[in-house]
Each structure stands twice: as C-alpha cells, then as structure tokens.
Amino acid sequence: MVKLSVVVPFYNVQTYAPDTLRSLRANARDDFEFLLVDDCSTDGTPELLRRAEREIPGAVLIRHERNGGLATARNTGLDAARGRYLTFLDGDDWLAPGHYDRLVAAMDRLGCDFVRTDHVRCKGRARTVHRAPVGRRDEVLDPREAILPAHRTTSVDYPYTWAGMYHRRLLERGLLHFTDGLRTAEDRPWIWRLHREAESFATVGTLGIFYRRGISTSLTQIGDMRQLDFIRAFDQVLEETSQDPDSERLMPKAVRTYCAIIAHHLGTMERYEPQVAKKLRSWSAAALKRMPQDALKEALAAMDAERAARLRKVRRRVVPAESAA
C-alpha cells in the first residue's frame, strides 16, 4: 500500500522547480508517491517534470490541458492520491532530506487526523523560522478548540497546507478538497473547515519545509484581479461558520480575521492595478456590510486605530449594485 501521497502543483516555475524536485528525490521511499500536477505551464516546467517522472521514484506526472489555479491543481492531485497519509508541497518550495520520514513517523505515533509543523521562510538569502501557533507540542488536541481565542493568533491563522500531514480518512470525509477556481486565499476556507470538522490533531516541531517568498511569479506579488479572490474565500468562511452549531462562539474570530485581511489589502493599495484597486474598495465595502454587524463592531473596536480607521472609511462607501451580491 502507498503510505504517503504528496500533491505538488507546478505552474511556470522552471527557475525554482529543480530545487523542489531534488528535495523530493531526497525524500523518496518505496511506499511514497509524488503527484506532480502541471497546471498547463508555458515555460520549461513541463520538460523538467517529464524528466522527473522518469528519474524520481514514485513520481507521477499529471498535466492540465488548461490552467485552473492552485486550488484546482491540488484537487486534481487529491483525486489521484492513493496514500494512507497525504500532504502538499508548492512547486517553488523545497524540503530537507528525510522530512517526510519524520512526519510519517509522527502520524504513526500520534494516531490523529492531522499534524501541523513549523516552517522556514526564505526571502533571498534570509532564513526565518515560523512556528505553528500552538504551544502544546506532540500532544493530541481538539482542532475546534484551537480556533479560539478571537483576539490571538491561532491555528486558523496558520493556513499553510504544506505545513503538515493528513490522514486519508479526512479525504474520504470530504475535508481535504479546495474550492475550485480560487486563485488566492484558497487555504483559508480549507483550514477553517479542517479545524471545525476534524476530530483530532497535533503539532510537532519538525523543521523541514522551506517556503520561498518574494519571487516575481508568486501570486502574493501580483496586483491583478486574482488577488481579490480573498473576498470570495472569506465569504465562504463566514457562510460555513454561520451554519456551525457553535457559530455564536466562532463567528467573532472569523469576522476579526476577515477584517484584518481586508485592512492589509487596503494598506497595500499601491501595488494594485488602478481598476483592481477600485474593485478592492467597493468589494471590501460590500463585504463589511455583509458581515454580522455586532461582530464587526467588536472587531473594529479591538483593532489598532490605523487599521480600524481604514476599514471605517471604506465601510462608509456607497456600494455599487454589482458589489452587493
């Protein structure tokens, strides 16, 4: 039986894919499979992946005929996965040798639905360790209780899919797939659903994921309409959380996080194309009006003055009819 399936989407990352692929080879095992999903790349990435399929044990190449985005590419990999455990890696990041061995051992030892782990953020030559925001390590916990408190950074604020490993039973319960077509923030509804509906998780201090930041091809660096998918993603978080039996307790955290993300995007307006910046303002105003207003009032009162003022200003905008939906 396949012990671990690793879903790795690639899109036009020929400069960085060799590092990713070398690190997969350094993590290969006879019972591991690496699902290399080429999301219709137009550079030299497809040739790199064809070679990797021949040379890396367990590598399986899957090619999209048209670009679908990261969420859709991950779903393609999940649909093909055969492993008892599953995880993700992005096509421009890389792993320390033996990282997956250590996470599989943690899954075997702890027996929980999923584990989360720390990672190393890389920007140029700088390296910074980022810890998963859970203090109790190597201990099985209730994922739902890790959503709160609303006023602190918690597990749902650490949405990185690749910073962990997941039991197949979550896939069978429909908890690991992403919302098709989301180009950014696709991991936000995903991490919230995981913490609301899974039964157990643990955090381990295994450092072995190297997350590349600040590259020009990353969607975090692009100022076009794809960036605004965060609004659709967080609308989904609010809608699904509102249906939860514990929604009254959880909703303040969801609203507070949504507000913080809107404030962040409004504060970096200069990187957007002019028409996208205009949409950002109007769609943000509409989003604030859709939120539960009591929870929004509490969130604004708890924020620092600069971000709260930014949100209150945009909240006063007249919302065009197209933004109210």
The 8 nearest C-alpha neighbors of each residue, nearest first, counted from 0:
[[1, 2, 30, 82, 83, 81, 3, 31],
 [2, 0, 82, 30, 3, 31, 81, 83],
 [1, 3, 82, 83, 30, 31, 84, 0],
 [4, 2, 82, 84, 31, 85, 1, 83],
 [3, 5, 82, 85, 32, 80, 33, 31],
 [4, 6, 33, 86, 87, 85, 34, 32],
 [7, 5, 87, 34, 76, 33, 88, 86],
 [6, 8, 88, 35, 89, 87, 34, 36],
 [9, 7, 36, 90, 72, 89, 35, 37],
 [10, 8, 90, 37, 38, 36, 12, 7],
 [9, 11, 40, 38, 12, 37, 39, 8],
 [12, 10, 40, 42, 13, 44, 41, 9],
 [11, 13, 14, 15, 10, 16, 44, 91],
 [12, 14, 44, 16, 43, 15, 11, 42],
 [15, 13, 12, 16, 17, 91, 11, 44],
 [16, 14, 91, 12, 13, 17, 18, 19],
 [15, 17, 19, 13, 18, 12, 91, 90],
 [18, 16, 20, 19, 15, 21, 14, 13],
 [19, 17, 21, 16, 20, 15, 93, 22],
 [20, 18, 93, 16, 22, 17, 21, 92],
 [19, 21, 23, 17, 22, 18, 16, 24],
 [22, 20, 24, 18, 23, 19, 17, 25],
 [21, 23, 25, 94, 19, 20, 24, 93],
 [24, 22, 26, 20, 25, 21, 27, 19],
 [23, 25, 27, 21, 26, 22, 55, 20],
 [26, 24, 22, 96, 23, 27, 21, 97],
 [27, 25, 23, 97, 24, 96, 99, 22],
 [28, 26, 24, 25, 23, 56, 31, 29],
 [29, 27, 31, 30, 26, 56, 57, 32],
 [28, 30, 31, 27, 57, 56, 32, 1],
 [29, 31, 1, 2, 28, 32, 3, 0],
 [32, 30, 3, 28, 29, 2, 1, 57],
 [33, 31, 57, 4, 58, 5, 3, 34],
 [32, 34, 58, 5, 57, 4, 59, 35],
 [33, 35, 6, 59, 76, 5, 7, 58],
 [36, 34, 60, 7, 59, 61, 8, 33],
 [37, 35, 8, 61, 62, 7, 9, 38],
 [36, 38, 62, 9, 39, 8, 63, 61],
 [37, 39, 63, 66, 10, 40, 9, 36],
 [40, 38, 66, 63, 65, 37, 64, 41],
 [41, 39, 10, 11, 38, 42, 37, 44],
 [40, 42, 11, 39, 43, 44, 45, 10],
 [43, 41, 11, 44, 40, 13, 45, 12],
 [42, 44, 13, 45, 46, 47, 41, 11],
 [43, 45, 13, 47, 46, 42, 11, 12],
 [46, 44, 48, 47, 43, 49, 40, 37],
 [47, 45, 49, 48, 44, 43, 50, 51],
 [48, 46, 44, 50, 45, 49, 51, 43],
 [49, 47, 51, 45, 50, 46, 52, 44],
 [50, 48, 46, 52, 51, 47, 45, 53],
 [49, 51, 47, 53, 48, 52, 54, 46],
 [52, 50, 48, 54, 53, 49, 55, 47],
 [51, 53, 58, 49, 50, 54, 59, 55],
 [54, 52, 50, 51, 55, 49, 58, 56],
 [53, 55, 51, 52, 50, 56, 58, 24],
 [56, 54, 51, 58, 24, 52, 53, 57],
 [57, 55, 58, 27, 54, 29, 24, 28],
 [56, 58, 32, 33, 31, 55, 59, 29],
 [59, 57, 33, 52, 55, 56, 32, 34],
 [58, 60, 34, 52, 35, 33, 57, 61],
 [61, 59, 35, 52, 36, 34, 62, 58],
 [60, 62, 36, 35, 37, 59, 63, 34],
 [63, 61, 37, 36, 38, 64, 39, 60],
 [62, 64, 38, 39, 65, 37, 66, 61],
 [63, 65, 39, 62, 66, 38, 37, 67],
 [66, 64, 39, 63, 67, 38, 62, 40],
 [65, 67, 39, 38, 68, 63, 64, 40],
 [68, 66, 71, 180, 65, 38, 72, 69],
 [69, 67, 182, 71, 70, 66, 180, 72],
 [68, 70, 72, 71, 73, 182, 8, 67],
 [71, 69, 73, 177, 72, 179, 68, 181],
 [70, 72, 179, 74, 73, 69, 67, 68],
 [73, 71, 69, 75, 74, 70, 8, 68],
 [72, 74, 76, 70, 75, 71, 69, 77],
 [75, 73, 77, 71, 76, 72, 176, 78],
 [76, 74, 72, 78, 73, 77, 71, 79],
 [75, 77, 73, 79, 6, 74, 78, 34],
 [76, 78, 74, 80, 79, 75, 73, 6],
 [77, 79, 75, 76, 80, 74, 81, 73],
 [78, 80, 76, 77, 81, 75, 34, 74],
 [81, 79, 77, 4, 78, 82, 76, 34],
 [82, 80, 1, 4, 79, 83, 3, 0],
 [83, 81, 3, 1, 4, 2, 84, 80],
 [82, 84, 2, 167, 3, 166, 1, 85],
 [83, 85, 166, 3, 82, 167, 165, 2],
 [86, 84, 4, 165, 3, 164, 5, 82],
 [85, 87, 164, 5, 161, 165, 6, 4],
 [88, 86, 161, 6, 5, 7, 160, 89],
 [87, 89, 7, 161, 6, 90, 92, 5],
 [90, 88, 92, 7, 91, 8, 87, 9],
 [89, 91, 9, 8, 92, 16, 7, 19],
 [90, 92, 15, 89, 16, 19, 12, 211],
 [93, 91, 210, 89, 211, 19, 90, 209],
 [92, 94, 19, 209, 22, 208, 18, 91],
 [95, 93, 208, 22, 207, 209, 96, 98],
 [94, 96, 207, 98, 97, 208, 22, 93],
 [97, 95, 25, 26, 98, 94, 22, 207],
 [96, 98, 26, 100, 99, 95, 101, 25],
 [99, 97, 207, 101, 100, 95, 96, 102],
 [98, 100, 102, 101, 97, 103, 26, 96],
 [101, 99, 97, 103, 98, 102, 104, 26],
 [102, 100, 104, 99, 98, 103, 105, 97],
 [101, 103, 105, 99, 104, 100, 106, 98],
 [104, 102, 106, 100, 105, 101, 99, 107],
 [103, 105, 107, 101, 102, 106, 108, 100],
 [106, 104, 102, 108, 103, 107, 109, 101],
 [107, 105, 103, 109, 104, 108, 110, 102],
 [106, 108, 104, 105, 110, 109, 103, 111],
 [107, 109, 105, 106, 110, 104, 103, 111],
 [110, 108, 106, 111, 107, 105, 139, 137],
 [109, 111, 107, 106, 108, 112, 105, 113],
 [112, 110, 199, 200, 113, 109, 139, 106],
 [113, 111, 199, 166, 200, 165, 198, 197],
 [114, 112, 165, 200, 111, 164, 166, 201],
 [113, 115, 201, 163, 164, 202, 200, 165],
 [116, 114, 163, 202, 162, 203, 201, 164],
 [115, 117, 203, 162, 163, 202, 204, 205],
 [118, 116, 130, 131, 206, 129, 204, 205],
 [119, 117, 208, 129, 206, 128, 209, 120],
 [118, 120, 128, 209, 127, 129, 210, 208],
 [121, 119, 210, 127, 126, 209, 211, 128],
 [122, 120, 211, 126, 125, 210, 212, 123],
 [123, 121, 212, 125, 213, 124, 211, 120],
 [122, 124, 125, 121, 213, 212, 126, 211],
 [123, 125, 122, 126, 121, 127, 120, 211],
 [124, 126, 122, 123, 121, 127, 120, 119],
 [125, 127, 121, 120, 119, 124, 122, 128],
 [128, 126, 120, 119, 129, 121, 125, 118],
 [127, 129, 119, 118, 120, 130, 126, 117],
 [130, 128, 118, 117, 119, 127, 131, 120],
 [131, 129, 117, 132, 128, 118, 116, 204],
 [130, 132, 117, 133, 116, 157, 129, 115],
 [133, 131, 153, 154, 130, 134, 152, 157],
 [134, 132, 131, 135, 154, 202, 153, 136],
 [133, 135, 136, 132, 131, 202, 130, 137],
 [136, 134, 133, 138, 137, 202, 201, 140],
 [135, 137, 202, 138, 203, 134, 201, 204],
 [138, 136, 203, 202, 201, 139, 135, 109],
 [137, 139, 136, 201, 140, 135, 202, 109],
 [140, 138, 201, 200, 199, 111, 137, 109],
 [139, 141, 200, 199, 201, 142, 138, 144],
 [140, 142, 199, 143, 144, 198, 200, 145],
 [143, 141, 194, 145, 144, 199, 200, 140],
 [144, 142, 195, 194, 145, 141, 146, 196],
 [143, 145, 142, 146, 141, 147, 140, 194],
 [144, 146, 142, 143, 147, 154, 153, 141],
 [147, 145, 144, 143, 155, 153, 154, 148],
 [148, 146, 149, 145, 144, 153, 252, 249],
 [147, 149, 150, 151, 146, 252, 153, 145],
 [148, 150, 252, 147, 151, 251, 255, 146],
 [149, 151, 148, 152, 252, 147, 301, 255],
 [152, 150, 149, 148, 153, 147, 252, 156],
 [151, 153, 156, 132, 150, 154, 149, 148],
 [154, 152, 156, 132, 155, 146, 151, 145],
 [153, 155, 157, 156, 132, 145, 146, 133],
 [156, 154, 157, 153, 190, 146, 158, 191],
 [157, 155, 154, 153, 158, 152, 256, 132],
 [156, 158, 154, 155, 159, 131, 153, 132],
 [159, 157, 190, 186, 156, 155, 187, 160],
 [160, 158, 162, 161, 157, 186, 163, 190],
 [159, 161, 162, 158, 87, 163, 186, 86],
 [160, 162, 87, 88, 159, 163, 86, 89],
 [163, 161, 116, 159, 160, 115, 117, 118],
 [162, 164, 115, 114, 116, 161, 160, 86],
 [163, 165, 86, 114, 113, 85, 84, 115],
 [166, 164, 113, 85, 84, 112, 86, 167],
 [167, 165, 84, 112, 168, 169, 113, 83],
 [166, 168, 170, 83, 169, 84, 171, 165],
 [167, 169, 171, 170, 166, 172, 112, 83],
 [170, 168, 172, 167, 174, 171, 166, 175],
 [171, 169, 167, 173, 175, 172, 168, 174],
 [170, 172, 168, 169, 173, 167, 174, 175],
 [171, 173, 169, 170, 174, 168, 175, 167],
 [174, 172, 170, 171, 175, 169, 176, 168],
 [173, 175, 169, 172, 170, 176, 193, 192],
 [176, 174, 170, 173, 169, 177, 189, 193],
 [177, 175, 74, 174, 173, 178, 77, 170],
 [176, 178, 70, 179, 189, 74, 185, 175],
 [177, 179, 181, 70, 180, 185, 176, 71],
 [180, 178, 71, 70, 181, 177, 74, 67],
 [179, 181, 71, 182, 68, 67, 70, 178],
 [180, 182, 185, 183, 179, 70, 228, 178],
 [183, 181, 68, 225, 180, 69, 228, 185],
 [182, 184, 185, 228, 181, 226, 229, 225],
 [185, 183, 229, 186, 187, 232, 228, 182],
 [186, 184, 183, 181, 187, 70, 232, 177],
 [185, 187, 189, 184, 158, 188, 190, 160],
 [186, 188, 189, 190, 184, 185, 158, 191],
 [189, 187, 236, 191, 190, 186, 192, 232],
 [188, 190, 186, 187, 192, 191, 193, 177],
 [191, 189, 193, 187, 192, 158, 188, 155],
 [192, 190, 188, 194, 193, 189, 155, 195],
 [193, 191, 195, 189, 194, 190, 196, 188],
 [192, 194, 190, 191, 197, 196, 195, 189],
 [195, 193, 142, 143, 191, 192, 196, 197],
 [194, 196, 143, 192, 193, 191, 197, 142],
 [195, 197, 193, 194, 192, 198, 143, 174],
 [198, 196, 193, 194, 199, 195, 142, 112],
 [199, 197, 141, 196, 142, 112, 200, 111],
 [200, 198, 141, 111, 112, 140, 142, 197],
 [199, 201, 113, 111, 140, 114, 139, 112],
 [202, 200, 139, 114, 138, 140, 137, 115],
 [201, 203, 115, 136, 114, 116, 137, 133],
 [204, 202, 116, 137, 136, 205, 115, 201],
 [203, 205, 116, 117, 206, 202, 136, 130],
 [204, 206, 203, 116, 207, 117, 101, 102],
 [207, 205, 118, 117, 208, 204, 119, 116],
 [206, 208, 95, 98, 94, 205, 118, 209],
 [209, 207, 94, 118, 119, 93, 206, 210],
 [208, 210, 119, 93, 92, 94, 120, 118],
 [211, 209, 120, 92, 121, 119, 208, 212],
 [210, 212, 121, 92, 122, 120, 209, 91],
 [213, 211, 122, 214, 121, 210, 120, 217],
 [212, 214, 122, 215, 220, 211, 217, 123],
 [215, 213, 216, 217, 212, 220, 211, 122],
 [214, 216, 217, 220, 213, 221, 218, 219],
 [217, 215, 214, 218, 220, 221, 12, 11],
 [218, 216, 219, 220, 215, 214, 221, 213],
 [217, 219, 221, 220, 216, 183, 226, 225],
 [218, 220, 217, 221, 226, 213, 222, 183],
 [221, 219, 218, 217, 215, 222, 213, 216],
 [222, 220, 218, 219, 223, 217, 226, 216],
 [223, 221, 271, 270, 272, 226, 220, 224],
 [222, 224, 225, 221, 226, 272, 275, 271],
 [225, 223, 226, 227, 275, 222, 228, 278],
 [224, 226, 227, 223, 182, 228, 183, 218],
 [227, 225, 224, 228, 183, 223, 222, 229],
 [228, 226, 229, 225, 224, 230, 279, 183],
 [227, 229, 231, 230, 226, 183, 225, 181],
 [228, 230, 232, 184, 227, 231, 183, 233],
 [231, 229, 228, 233, 232, 227, 234, 286],
 [232, 230, 234, 228, 229, 233, 235, 227],
 [231, 233, 229, 235, 230, 234, 184, 188],
 [232, 234, 236, 235, 230, 231, 229, 237],
 [235, 233, 231, 237, 236, 232, 230, 238],
 [234, 236, 238, 233, 232, 237, 239, 231],
 [237, 235, 233, 188, 239, 234, 238, 240],
 [236, 238, 240, 234, 235, 239, 241, 233],
 [239, 237, 235, 241, 240, 236, 234, 242],
 [238, 240, 242, 241, 236, 237, 235, 243],
 [239, 241, 237, 243, 242, 238, 246, 236],
 [240, 242, 238, 246, 239, 243, 237, 250],
 [243, 241, 240, 239, 244, 246, 238, 245],
 [242, 244, 246, 240, 245, 241, 239, 195],
 [245, 243, 246, 242, 247, 241, 240, 248],
 [244, 246, 243, 247, 248, 249, 240, 242],
 [247, 245, 243, 249, 241, 248, 250, 244],
 [248, 246, 245, 250, 249, 251, 241, 244],
 [247, 249, 246, 245, 250, 251, 252, 147],
 [250, 248, 246, 252, 247, 251, 245, 253],
 [249, 251, 253, 252, 246, 247, 248, 254],
 [252, 250, 254, 294, 253, 249, 255, 149],
 [251, 253, 149, 255, 250, 254, 249, 256],
 [254, 252, 250, 256, 251, 255, 257, 237],
 [255, 253, 257, 251, 256, 252, 258, 250],
 [254, 256, 252, 298, 258, 257, 253, 251],
 [255, 257, 259, 253, 258, 254, 252, 260],
 [256, 258, 254, 260, 259, 255, 253, 233],
 [259, 257, 261, 255, 256, 260, 262, 254],
 [260, 258, 256, 262, 257, 261, 263, 255],
 [259, 261, 263, 257, 262, 258, 256, 264],
 [260, 262, 258, 264, 263, 259, 265, 257],
 [263, 261, 265, 259, 260, 264, 306, 266],
 [262, 264, 260, 266, 261, 265, 259, 267],
 [263, 265, 261, 267, 266, 262, 260, 268],
 [266, 264, 262, 268, 267, 263, 261, 280],
 [265, 267, 263, 264, 268, 262, 309, 306],
 [268, 266, 264, 265, 269, 270, 263, 271],
 [269, 267, 265, 270, 271, 266, 276, 264],
 [268, 270, 271, 267, 272, 276, 266, 273],
 [271, 269, 268, 222, 267, 272, 221, 220],
 [272, 270, 222, 269, 276, 268, 275, 273],
 [271, 273, 275, 274, 222, 276, 223, 270],
 [274, 272, 276, 275, 271, 277, 269, 278],
 [273, 275, 277, 276, 272, 278, 271, 279],
 [274, 276, 278, 272, 277, 273, 224, 271],
 [277, 275, 279, 273, 278, 274, 271, 272],
 [276, 278, 274, 275, 280, 279, 273, 281],
 [279, 277, 275, 281, 276, 280, 282, 274],
 [278, 280, 276, 282, 277, 281, 283, 275],
 [281, 279, 283, 277, 278, 282, 284, 276],
 [280, 282, 284, 278, 283, 279, 318, 285],
 [283, 281, 285, 279, 284, 322, 280, 278],
 [282, 284, 286, 280, 285, 281, 279, 287],
 [285, 283, 314, 281, 287, 282, 286, 313],
 [284, 286, 282, 288, 283, 323, 287, 322],
 [287, 285, 283, 289, 288, 284, 282, 290],
 [288, 286, 284, 290, 289, 285, 283, 314],
 [287, 289, 285, 286, 290, 284, 314, 292],
 [290, 288, 286, 287, 285, 291, 292, 323],
 [289, 291, 287, 288, 292, 286, 295, 254],
 [292, 290, 294, 293, 295, 289, 254, 288],
 [291, 293, 295, 294, 290, 296, 288, 289],
 [294, 292, 296, 295, 291, 297, 290, 298],
 [293, 295, 297, 251, 292, 296, 291, 298],
 [294, 296, 292, 298, 293, 297, 299, 291],
 [295, 297, 293, 299, 294, 298, 292, 300],
 [298, 296, 294, 300, 295, 299, 301, 293],
 [299, 297, 295, 255, 301, 300, 296, 294],
 [300, 298, 302, 296, 307, 301, 297, 295],
 [299, 301, 297, 298, 302, 296, 307, 303],
 [300, 302, 298, 299, 297, 303, 150, 307],
 [303, 301, 299, 300, 307, 298, 304, 306],
 [302, 304, 305, 306, 307, 301, 300, 299],
 [303, 305, 307, 306, 308, 302, 309, 300],
 [306, 304, 308, 307, 303, 309, 302, 310],
 [305, 307, 309, 308, 304, 262, 303, 310],
 [306, 308, 304, 310, 299, 309, 305, 302],
 [309, 307, 311, 305, 310, 306, 304, 312],
 [308, 310, 306, 312, 307, 311, 305, 313],
 [311, 309, 307, 313, 312, 308, 314, 262],
 [312, 310, 314, 308, 313, 309, 307, 315],
 [313, 311, 309, 310, 314, 315, 308, 316],
 [312, 314, 310, 315, 316, 284, 311, 280],
 [315, 313, 284, 311, 312, 316, 310, 287],
 [316, 314, 313, 312, 311, 317, 284, 310],
 [317, 315, 313, 314, 318, 284, 312, 281],
 [316, 318, 319, 315, 284, 281, 314, 285],
 [317, 319, 285, 281, 316, 322, 284, 320],
 [320, 318, 322, 321, 317, 323, 281, 285],
 [319, 321, 323, 322, 318, 324, 317, 285],
 [322, 320, 319, 323, 324, 318, 282, 281],
 [323, 321, 282, 320, 319, 324, 285, 318],
 [322, 324, 320, 285, 321, 318, 319, 282],
 [323, 322, 321, 320, 285, 289, 286, 282]]
